[in-house]
Amino acid sequence: MRTICTALIVPARTSEPVRVQNIDVGQRALEDLVGGEIETVTRGDWDVCLNSDGVIANLPPNLRAAELMRDCGLDLADAARGTVVFLGRGTHGEPADAPGHLVKRAQDLYGARLAA
């Protein structure tokens, strides 16, 4: 069974827009988005999915995702490489829609309305 959630997707390339999109949150789909094996870090009511080999694979730094994480209390310094996916965290640890406060903070930082 596929689970669809609303994710906040932050590409590393600043020429690509930050977006809110409904995605399949299965491992394979998330790996396709981040370009490799995922590492998930939890902070409160949200998770951030990163490419676990981003530094080794020499993926481009994702300055926007690093800024958003730091602004929300998670400082992973060089870990944000390539495309980064933010999801919500359900009551029992299951993936959920990206929380509104995270989407709003991204809108505030990047000065654009992020449509689903």
DSSP file (Angstrom, degrees, kcal/mol; ACC not computed):
  #  RESIDUE AA STRUCTURE BP1 BP2  ACC     N-H-->O    O-->H-N    N-H-->O    O-->H-N    TCO  KAPPA ALPHA  PHI   PSI    X-CA   Y-CA   Z-CA
    1    1 A M              0   0    0      0, 0.0     2,-0.3     0, 0.0     0, 0.0   0.000 360.0 360.0 360.0 132.8    0.0    0.0    0.0
    2    2 A R        -     0   0    0     24,-0.0     2,-0.5    22,-0.0    22,-0.0  -0.669 360.0-150.4 -89.0 140.6    1.3    3.4   -1.0
    3    3 A T        -     0   0    0     -2,-0.3    22,-2.6     2,-0.0     2,-0.5  -0.956   9.2-160.4-111.5 126.3    1.2    6.3    1.5
    4    4 A I  E     +A   24   0A   0     -2,-0.5     2,-0.3    20,-0.2    20,-0.2  -0.908  16.3 168.8-108.4 130.3    0.9    9.8    0.0
    5    5 A C  E     -A   23   0A   0     18,-2.4    18,-3.0    -2,-0.5     2,-0.6  -0.932  40.3-106.0-134.2 159.4    1.9   12.8    2.1
    6    6 A T  E     -A   22   0A   0     -2,-0.3    92,-3.3    16,-0.2    82,-0.3  -0.793  45.5-170.3 -86.3 120.6    2.5   16.5    1.4
    7    7 A A  E     -A   21   0A   0     14,-3.1    14,-2.3    -2,-0.6     2,-0.6  -0.795  26.5-132.1-113.7 153.3    6.2   17.2    1.5
    8    8 A L  E     -AB  20  86A   0     78,-2.4    78,-3.0    -2,-0.3     2,-0.5  -0.939  29.9-163.3 -99.9 116.5    8.3   20.3    1.4
    9    9 A I  E     -AB  19  85A   0     10,-3.2    10,-2.3    -2,-0.6    76,-0.2  -0.903   9.7-172.3-111.3 124.8   11.0   19.7   -1.2
   10   10 A V  E     - B   0  84A   0     74,-3.0    74,-2.2    -2,-0.5     8,-0.1  -0.900  10.9-154.9-120.1 100.9   14.1   21.8   -1.3
   11   11 A P        -     0   0    0      0, 0.0    53,-0.2     0, 0.0    54,-0.1  -0.385  18.5-130.4 -70.0 152.8   16.4   21.3   -4.3
   12   12 A A  S    S+     0   0    0     50,-0.1     2,-0.4    52,-0.1    51,-0.3   0.871  89.3  82.2 -70.4 -37.1   20.1   22.2   -3.9
   13   13 A R  S >  S-     0   0    0      1,-0.2     3,-1.7    49,-0.1    49,-0.0  -0.563  72.3-150.6 -73.2 123.4   20.1   24.2   -7.1
   14   14 A T  T 3  S+     0   0    0     -2,-0.4    -1,-0.2     1,-0.3     4,-0.1   0.649  93.8  69.1 -70.4 -13.0   18.8   27.7   -6.4
   15   15 A S  T 3  S+     0   0    0      2,-0.1    -1,-0.3     0, 0.0    -2,-0.1   0.662  90.2  74.6 -76.1 -15.2   17.5   27.9   -9.9
   16   16 A E  S <  S-     0   0    0     -3,-1.7     2,-0.1    -5,-0.0     3,-0.0  -0.816  91.2-116.2 -97.3 137.1   14.9   25.2   -9.0
   17   17 A P        -     0   0    0      0, 0.0     2,-0.3     0, 0.0    -2,-0.1  -0.391  17.9-116.9 -74.9 147.4   12.0   26.4   -6.8
   18   18 A V        -     0   0    0     -8,-0.1     2,-0.3    -4,-0.1    -8,-0.2  -0.639  49.4-175.7 -70.0 137.7   11.3   25.1   -3.3
   19   19 A R  E     -A    9   0A   0    -10,-2.3   -10,-3.2    -2,-0.3     2,-0.5  -0.956  34.8-134.3-143.2 158.2    8.0   23.4   -3.6
   20   20 A V  E     +A    8   0A   0     95,-1.0     2,-0.3    -2,-0.3   -12,-0.2  -0.962  40.4 166.1-108.8 128.2    5.2   21.7   -1.6
   21   21 A Q  E     -A    7   0A   0    -14,-2.3   -14,-3.1    -2,-0.5     2,-0.5  -0.999  41.6-115.3-148.2 143.5    4.2   18.5   -3.4
   22   22 A N  E     +A    6   0A   0     94,-0.4     2,-0.3    -2,-0.3   -16,-0.2  -0.700  48.5 173.1 -77.1 125.9    2.2   15.3   -2.7
   23   23 A I  E     -A    5   0A   0    -18,-3.0   -18,-2.4    -2,-0.5     2,-0.5  -0.921  41.4-105.9-134.3 158.3    4.6   12.4   -2.8
   24   24 A D  E     -A    4   0A   0     -2,-0.3   -20,-0.2   -20,-0.2   -22,-0.0  -0.734  29.7-155.6 -75.5 127.3    4.7    8.7   -2.2
   25   25 A V        +     0   0    0    -22,-2.6    -1,-0.1    -2,-0.5   -21,-0.1   0.147  48.1 127.4 -99.6  20.8    6.7    8.4    1.0
   26   26 A G  S  > S-     0   0    0    -23,-0.2     4,-2.4     1,-0.1     5,-0.2  -0.364  74.4-108.1 -68.3 158.1    7.9    4.8    0.4
   27   27 A Q  H  > S+     0   0    0      1,-0.2     4,-2.7     2,-0.2     5,-0.2   0.902 117.4  50.6 -57.8 -45.5   11.7    4.3    0.7
   28   28 A R  H  > S+     0   0    0      1,-0.2     4,-2.1     2,-0.2    -1,-0.2   0.916 111.1  48.3 -60.9 -43.8   12.3    3.9   -3.0
   29   29 A A  H  > S+     0   0    0      2,-0.2     4,-1.8     1,-0.2    -1,-0.2   0.903 113.0  47.7 -64.5 -41.2   10.3    7.1   -3.9
   30   30 A L  H  X S+     0   0    0     -4,-2.4     4,-2.3     2,-0.2     5,-0.2   0.898 110.2  52.4 -66.5 -39.5   12.3    9.1   -1.3
   31   31 A E  H  X>S+     0   0    0     -4,-2.7     5,-1.8    -5,-0.2     4,-1.4   0.881 107.3  52.8 -63.0 -37.4   15.6    7.6   -2.5
   32   32 A D  H  <5S+     0   0    0     -4,-2.1    -1,-0.2    -5,-0.2    -2,-0.2   0.907 110.1  48.7 -62.8 -40.7   14.6    8.7   -6.0
   33   33 A L  H  <5S+     0   0    0     -4,-1.8    50,-0.2     1,-0.2    -2,-0.2   0.911 118.1  37.5 -66.6 -43.2   14.0   12.3   -4.8
   34   34 A V  H  <5S-     0   0    0     -4,-2.3    -1,-0.2     2,-0.3    -2,-0.2   0.562 110.7-118.2 -89.1  -7.5   17.2   12.6   -2.8
   35   35 A G  T  <5S+     0   0    0     -4,-1.4     2,-0.3    -5,-0.2    -3,-0.2   0.797  78.9   9.3  80.9  29.1   19.3   10.7   -5.4
   36   36 A G  S   <S-     0   0    0     -5,-1.8    -2,-0.3    -6,-0.2    -1,-0.2  -0.977 108.1 -14.3 160.8-168.1   20.5    7.8   -3.2
   37   37 A E        -     0   0    0     -2,-0.3    15,-3.0    14,-0.1    16,-0.4  -0.300  68.7-126.7 -61.7 143.0   20.0    6.1    0.1
   38   38 A I  E     -C   51   0A   0     13,-0.2     2,-0.4    14,-0.1    13,-0.2  -0.653  18.8-165.1 -97.9 149.8   18.2    8.2    2.7
   39   39 A E  E     -C   50   0A   0     11,-2.4    11,-2.9    -2,-0.3     2,-0.5  -1.000  16.2-153.7-124.1 128.3   19.1    9.2    6.2
   40   40 A T  E     -C   49   0A   0     -2,-0.4     2,-0.4     9,-0.2     9,-0.2  -0.898   9.0-170.1-109.9 130.8   16.2   10.6    8.2
   41   41 A V  E     -C   48   0A   0      7,-2.3     7,-2.5    -2,-0.5     2,-0.4  -0.972  13.2-145.6-118.8 132.6   16.7   13.0   11.1
   42   42 A T  E     +C   47   0A   0     -2,-0.4     2,-0.3     5,-0.2     5,-0.2  -0.798  19.3 174.6-102.5 138.0   13.8   13.8   13.4
   43   43 A R  E >   -C   46   0A   0      3,-3.0     3,-1.5    -2,-0.4     2,-0.2  -0.871  61.9 -60.7-140.2 104.9   13.2   17.2   15.0
   44   44 A G  T 3  S-     0   0    0     -2,-0.3    -1,-0.0     1,-0.2     0, 0.0  -0.394 121.1  -6.3  61.7-120.1   10.0   17.6   17.0
   45   45 A D  T 3  S+     0   0    0     -2,-0.2    44,-2.0    -3,-0.1     2,-0.3   0.155 126.3  63.6 -97.0  19.0    7.0   17.0   14.7
   46   46 A W  E <   -CD  43  88A   0     -3,-1.5    -3,-3.0    42,-0.3     2,-0.3  -0.971  60.4-150.0-142.4 157.8    9.0   16.8   11.5
   47   47 A D  E     -CD  42  87A   0     40,-2.9    40,-2.4    -2,-0.3     2,-0.5  -0.910   8.5-149.8-120.2 149.6   11.6   14.7    9.7
   48   48 A V  E     -CD  41  86A   0     -7,-2.5    -7,-2.3    -2,-0.3     2,-0.6  -0.993  10.1-152.1-120.2 129.3   14.2   15.7    7.2
   49   49 A C  E     +CD  40  85A   0     36,-3.5    36,-2.0    -2,-0.5     2,-0.3  -0.896  21.5 175.9-104.8 120.8   15.3   13.1    4.6
   50   50 A L  E     -C   39   0A   0    -11,-2.9   -11,-2.4    -2,-0.6     2,-0.6  -0.798  41.2 -97.9-120.3 159.0   18.8   13.6    3.3
   51   51 A N  E >   -C   38   0A   0     30,-0.6     3,-1.7    -2,-0.3   -13,-0.2  -0.715  32.4-148.6 -74.5 119.5   21.1   11.6    0.9
   52   52 A S  T 3  S+     0   0    0    -15,-3.0     3,-0.2    -2,-0.6     4,-0.2   0.726  96.2  41.1 -67.3 -20.8   23.2    9.6    3.4
   53   53 A D  T 3> S+     0   0    0    -16,-0.4     4,-3.2     1,-0.1    -1,-0.3   0.072  77.7 122.1-110.8  22.6   26.2    9.7    1.0
   54   54 A G  T <4>S+     0   0    0     -3,-1.7     5,-2.7     1,-0.2     4,-0.2   0.861  77.8  42.3 -56.4 -41.8   25.8   13.3   -0.1
   55   55 A V  T >45S+     0   0    0     -4,-0.2     3,-1.3     3,-0.2    -1,-0.2   0.945 117.2  46.3 -71.0 -48.0   29.3   14.4    1.1
   56   56 A I  T 345S+     0   0    0      1,-0.3    -2,-0.2    -4,-0.2    -1,-0.2   0.884 113.4  49.6 -61.5 -39.5   31.0   11.3   -0.3
   57   57 A A  T 3<5S-     0   0    0     -4,-3.2    -1,-0.3     1,-0.0    -2,-0.2   0.476 110.7-125.9 -79.0  -1.4   29.2   11.6   -3.6
   58   58 A N  T < 5 +     0   0    0     -3,-1.3    -3,-0.2    -5,-0.2    -2,-0.1   0.868  43.7 175.3  58.1  39.8   30.2   15.3   -3.7
   59   59 A L      < -     0   0    0     -5,-2.7    -1,-0.2    -6,-0.2     3,-0.1  -0.416  41.5 -89.9 -69.2 153.3   26.6   16.4   -4.2
   60   60 A P        -     0   0    0      0, 0.0    22,-3.0     0, 0.0    -1,-0.1  -0.375  47.5-101.2 -66.1 142.3   26.1   20.2   -4.2
   61   61 A P  B     -F   81   0B   0      0, 0.0     2,-0.9     0, 0.0    20,-0.3  -0.341  25.8-137.9 -60.0 142.4   25.6   21.8   -0.8
   62   62 A N     >  +     0   0    0     18,-3.1     4,-2.3     1,-0.2     5,-0.2  -0.784  27.6 174.0-105.0  88.2   21.9   22.6   -0.1
   63   63 A L  H  > S+     0   0    0     -2,-0.9     4,-2.2   -51,-0.3    -1,-0.2   0.838  75.9  53.1 -66.7 -34.5   22.2   26.1    1.5
   64   64 A R  H  > S+     0   0    0    -53,-0.2     4,-2.4     2,-0.2    -1,-0.2   0.932 111.6  44.8 -67.8 -44.3   18.5   26.7    1.6
   65   65 A A  H  > S+     0   0    0      2,-0.2     4,-2.8     1,-0.2     5,-0.2   0.903 113.1  51.4 -65.9 -40.0   17.7   23.4    3.4
   66   66 A A  H  X S+     0   0    0     -4,-2.3     4,-2.5     1,-0.2    -1,-0.2   0.907 111.0  48.7 -61.8 -41.6   20.6   24.0    5.8
   67   67 A E  H  X S+     0   0    0     -4,-2.2     4,-2.5     2,-0.2    -2,-0.2   0.917 112.3  47.7 -64.3 -44.0   19.3   27.5    6.5
   68   68 A L  H  X S+     0   0    0     -4,-2.4     4,-1.4     2,-0.2    -2,-0.2   0.928 113.4  47.6 -64.1 -45.2   15.8   26.2    7.1
   69   69 A M  H  <>S+     0   0    0     -4,-2.8     5,-2.9     1,-0.2     3,-0.5   0.943 114.0  46.8 -60.5 -47.6   17.0   23.4    9.4
   70   70 A R  H ><5S+     0   0    0     -4,-2.5     3,-1.6     1,-0.2    -1,-0.2   0.899 109.9  53.7 -61.3 -41.8   19.2   25.7   11.4
   71   71 A D  H 3<5S+     0   0    0     -4,-2.5    -1,-0.2     1,-0.3    -2,-0.2   0.774 109.7  49.3 -64.4 -26.1   16.4   28.3   11.7
   72   72 A C  T 3<5S-     0   0    0     -4,-1.4    -1,-0.3    -3,-0.5    -2,-0.2   0.203 129.8 -92.3-100.6  14.2   14.1   25.5   13.1
   73   73 A G  T < 5S+     0   0    0     -3,-1.6     2,-0.5     1,-0.2    -3,-0.2   0.643  92.5 111.0  92.6  15.4   16.7   24.3   15.6
   74   74 A L      < -     0   0    0     -5,-2.9     2,-0.8    -6,-0.2    -2,-0.2  -0.934  41.3-173.6-126.3 108.2   18.6   21.6   13.8
   75   75 A D        +     0   0    0     -2,-0.5     3,-0.1     1,-0.1    -8,-0.1  -0.843  19.7 156.1-106.6 100.7   22.2   22.4   12.8
   76   76 A L    >   -     0   0    0     -2,-0.8     3,-2.5     1,-0.3    -1,-0.1   0.221  29.1-163.7-105.9  12.4   23.6   19.6   10.7
   77   77 A A  G >  S+     0   0    0      1,-0.3     3,-0.6   -11,-0.1    -1,-0.3  -0.162  74.0   9.4  46.0-105.6   26.2   21.8    9.1
   78   78 A D  G 3  S+     0   0    0      1,-0.2    -1,-0.3    -3,-0.1   -16,-0.1   0.407 104.9  92.9 -87.3   1.9   27.5   20.0    5.9
   79   79 A A  G <   +     0   0    0     -3,-2.5     2,-1.3     1,-0.1    -1,-0.2   0.763  60.9  89.0 -71.3 -24.7   24.8   17.2    5.9
   80   80 A A    <   +     0   0    0     -3,-0.6   -18,-3.1   -30,-0.1     2,-0.4  -0.609  55.7 150.1 -79.8  97.2   22.4   19.0    3.6
   81   81 A R  B     -F   61   0B   0     -2,-1.3   -30,-0.6   -20,-0.3   -27,-0.1  -0.987  52.5 -10.9-129.2 137.7   23.6   17.9    0.1
   82   82 A G  S    S-     0   0    0    -22,-3.0     2,-0.2    -2,-0.4   -48,-0.1  -0.250 116.8  -9.9  70.7-164.0   21.5   17.5   -3.0
   83   83 A T        -     0   0    0    -50,-0.2     2,-0.4   -49,-0.2   -32,-0.2  -0.456  68.1-158.1 -69.7 137.7   17.7   17.6   -2.8
   84   84 A V  E     -B   10   0A   0    -74,-2.2   -74,-3.0    -2,-0.2     2,-0.5  -0.953   1.2-154.2-121.3 138.4   16.3   17.5    0.8
   85   85 A V  E     -BD   9  49A   0    -36,-2.0   -36,-3.5    -2,-0.4     2,-0.5  -0.951   2.9-160.6-117.9 128.1   12.7   16.4    1.7
   86   86 A F  E     +BD   8  48A   0    -78,-3.0   -78,-2.4    -2,-0.5     2,-0.3  -0.919  17.0 171.6-107.6 131.2   10.9   17.6    4.8
   87   87 A L  E     - D   0  47A   0    -40,-2.4   -40,-2.9    -2,-0.5    10,-0.2  -0.880  31.8-108.4-129.7 162.9    7.9   15.6    6.1
   88   88 A G  E     -ED  96  46A   0      8,-2.5     8,-1.8   -82,-0.3     2,-0.5  -0.405  27.8-128.6 -81.4 169.1    5.7   15.6    9.1
   89   89 A R  E     -E   95   0A   0    -44,-2.0     5,-0.1     6,-0.2     8,-0.0  -0.985  20.9-139.5-124.5 121.4    5.9   13.0   11.8
   90   90 A G    >   -     0   0    0      4,-3.9     3,-1.9    -2,-0.5     6,-0.1  -0.119  33.1 -92.5 -73.6 173.8    2.8   11.3   12.9
   91   91 A T  T 3  S+     0   0    0      1,-0.3    -1,-0.1     2,-0.1    -2,-0.0   0.816 127.6  38.7 -55.9 -35.7    1.8   10.3   16.5
   92   92 A H  T 3  S-     0   0    0      2,-0.0    -1,-0.3     0, 0.0    -2,-0.1   0.095 127.4 -92.1-106.4  21.4    3.3    6.9   16.1
   93   93 A G  S <  S+     0   0    0     -3,-1.9    -2,-0.1     1,-0.3     3,-0.1   0.448  81.9 138.2  86.9   0.3    6.3    7.9   14.1
   94   94 A E        -     0   0    0      1,-0.1    -4,-3.9    -5,-0.1    -1,-0.3  -0.418  64.1 -89.3 -76.9 154.4    4.7    7.4   10.7
   95   95 A P  E     +E   89   0A   0      0, 0.0     2,-0.3     0, 0.0    -6,-0.2  -0.330  54.0 172.4 -61.4 144.8    5.3    9.9    7.9
   96   96 A A  E     -E   88   0A   0     -8,-1.8    -8,-2.5    -6,-0.1   -91,-0.1  -0.864  40.6 -62.3-142.7 174.9    2.7   12.7    7.8
   97   97 A D        -     0   0    0     -2,-0.3   -90,-0.2   -10,-0.2    -8,-0.2  -0.314  65.5 -92.7 -60.7 144.7    2.2   15.9    5.9
   98   98 A A        -     0   0    0    -92,-3.3    -1,-0.1   -12,-0.2   -10,-0.1  -0.390  54.5-103.2 -56.2 131.4    4.9   18.6    6.4
   99   99 A P    >>  -     0   0    0      0, 0.0     4,-1.8     0, 0.0     3,-0.8  -0.272  20.7-122.9 -64.7 146.5    3.7   20.7    9.2
  100  100 A G  H 3> S+     0   0    0      1,-0.3     4,-2.9     2,-0.2     5,-0.2   0.832 109.5  58.8 -57.2 -36.8    2.3   24.1    8.4
  101  101 A H  H 3> S+     0   0    0      1,-0.2     4,-1.9     2,-0.2    -1,-0.3   0.843 106.8  48.4 -65.4 -31.4    4.8   26.0   10.6
  102  102 A L  H <> S+     0   0    0     -3,-0.8     4,-2.1     2,-0.2    -1,-0.2   0.909 112.6  47.0 -72.9 -42.8    7.7   24.5    8.5
  103  103 A V  H  X S+     0   0    0     -4,-1.8     4,-2.3     2,-0.2    -2,-0.2   0.917 112.9  50.1 -63.6 -43.2    6.1   25.4    5.2
  104  104 A K  H  X S+     0   0    0     -4,-2.9     4,-2.6     1,-0.2    -1,-0.2   0.909 109.1  51.2 -62.5 -41.4    5.4   28.9    6.5
  105  105 A R  H  X S+     0   0    0     -4,-1.9     4,-2.5     2,-0.2    -1,-0.2   0.903 109.3  50.7 -63.4 -39.9    9.0   29.4    7.6
  106  106 A A  H  X S+     0   0    0     -4,-2.1     4,-2.6     2,-0.2     6,-0.2   0.910 110.1  50.5 -62.5 -41.6   10.2   28.3    4.2
  107  107 A Q  H  X>S+     0   0    0     -4,-2.3     4,-1.4     1,-0.2     5,-0.7   0.917 111.1  48.7 -61.5 -42.9    7.8   30.8    2.6
  108  108 A D  H  <5S+     0   0    0     -4,-2.6    -2,-0.2     1,-0.2    -1,-0.2   0.906 115.0  44.5 -63.3 -42.0    9.2   33.5    4.9
  109  109 A L  H  <5S+     0   0    0     -4,-2.5    -2,-0.2     1,-0.2    -1,-0.2   0.885 122.7  34.4 -70.4 -39.4   12.8   32.6    4.1
  110  110 A Y  H  <5S-     0   0    0     -4,-2.6    -1,-0.2     2,-0.2    -2,-0.2   0.434  98.3-130.8-103.5   0.2   12.4   32.3    0.4
  111  111 A G  T  <5 +     0   0    0     -4,-1.4     2,-0.3    -5,-0.2    -3,-0.2   0.774  67.9 106.9  63.1  29.9    9.8   35.0   -0.2
  112  112 A A  S   <S-     0   0    0     -5,-0.7     2,-0.5    -6,-0.2    -2,-0.2  -0.982  73.7-112.1-139.7 150.8    7.5   32.9   -2.3
  113  113 A R        -     0   0    0     -2,-0.3     2,-0.8    -3,-0.1    -9,-0.0  -0.711  30.8-146.4 -78.8 127.2    4.1   31.2   -1.8
  114  114 A L        -     0   0    0     -2,-0.5     2,-0.3   -11,-0.1   -95,-0.1  -0.858  16.0-160.1-100.5 107.8    4.6   27.5   -1.9
  115  115 A A              0   0    0     -2,-0.8   -95,-1.0     1,-0.1    -2,-0.0  -0.625 360.0 360.0 -90.2 144.9    1.6   25.9   -3.5
  116  116 A A              0   0    0     -2,-0.3   -94,-0.4   -97,-0.1    -1,-0.1   0.446 360.0 360.0 -80.9 360.0    0.7   22.2   -3.0
